[in-house]
Amino acid sequence: MTDKMLVEVFASLPPCSGGRLVKKMMKEIEEKYGDRVEIKIYEGINDKVKEYGIETTPAIVIDVDIRIIGVAPSMETLEDALKEAGL
């Protein structure tokens, strides 16, 4: 595999409980799949939020597809979303 899968996380600022949970989950994902994923975390309003049209956080975008929005998923759901995206 030449390119890493891009996982972008969007959380409010200050982060809500869901955002904090998702950020914690991303550390676990990075430990488990770090050689295959690149994780970027954005907090608050920024150009990327506007680009994707995200209105609710937390949100997780996997390779430019909004996969999870408005909830902190279970680790199983997150890993399923990564696998569906080709991880």
C-alpha positions, -999 to 999 in steps of 0.1 A, spaced: 0 0 0 15 33 -10 -9 58 5 -23 59 40 -60 62 45 -69 97 56 -91 99 87 -103 134 96 -120 140 129 -141 171 136 -149 181 172 -163 212 188 -141 236 208 -141 230 237 -148 194 228 -180 178 240 -180 144 257 -185 127 223 -156 146 208 -133 137 237 -143 100 233 -137 101 195 -103 117 200 -94 89 225 -106 63 201 -83 78 174 -53 72 196 -63 35 197 -68 34 160 -34 50 154 -18 24 177 -35 -4 159 -34 8 123 -8 36 124 11 22 94 -20 24 73 -39 55 85 -32 92 88 -53 109 114 -60 146 114 -81 162 142 -98 196 137 -115 215 166 -139 243 162 -150 260 130 -125 259 102 -122 257 64 -125 219 64 -157 220 83 -171 243 57 -157 223 28 -175 192 40 -206 210 51 -204 195 86 -230 211 109 -229 185 138 -199 171 157 -183 149 164 -178 138 128 -154 114 112 -145 116 75 -126 87 59 -109 94 26 -133 124 20 -165 105 28 -184 116 58 -189 82 76 -200 92 111 -217 124 122 -233 136 154 -224 106 176 -194 90 191 -195 55 176 -184 23 193 -150 10 185 -166 -18 165 -186 6 144 -155 28 138 -134 -2 127 -163 -14 105 -164 20 88 -126 19 82 -129 -16 67 -158 -6 45 -136 23 33 -109 -2 23 -85 -5 53 
